Amino acid sequence: MQESVLDDCPGMSPRRKKILLETFGSVASLRRATPEAIAAIPGISLKAAETITQWLNS
């Protein structure tokens, strides 16, 4: 897997990064996703999704 801005996101594991990029296709799409959409992915809690969303949009 290539390096990504997601590598610096708190709580981001290689597995989680892979799942997010496979699901959303790109970091740009992930930035537009709601925490609820991210949390719909098995293994990602709403709290983790909110952290990801806040970090990406800060």
KELOSE-573913 format. One record per residue (C-alpha): residue in one letter; x, y, z. Coordinates in steps of 0.2 Angstrom, whole numbers, plus 5000, padded with zeros to 4 digits. Example, Ala and Ser with C-alpha at 12.3 -4.5 7.8 and 13.67 -1.06 7.14 Angstrom:
2
A506249785039;S506849955036;
//
This chain:
58
M500050005000;Q500650174996;E500950315008;S499450425011;V498950575021;L497950445031;D499650375038;D499750525051;C497850515056;P497650465074;G497150285077;M497450235058;S498150065056;P498649995039;R497149885039;R495950025042;K496750135029;K496549995016;I494749975020;L494350165020;L495250185003;E494450034995;T492750095001;F492850274997;G494150264983;S495150414988;V495550535002;A494550664993;S493050554994;L493350515012;R493450695016;R491750725010;A491050575019;T490050595035;P490550515051;E488950405050;A489450345032;I491250305038;A490550215054;A489450105043;I491050015038;P491249855050;G492549885063;I492450075063;S491550155077;L490650315076;K491950395088;A493350335077;A492450395061;E492250565070;T494050575074;I494550535056;T493250665049;Q493950805060;W495750765057;L495450755038;N494550925038;S495651015050;
//
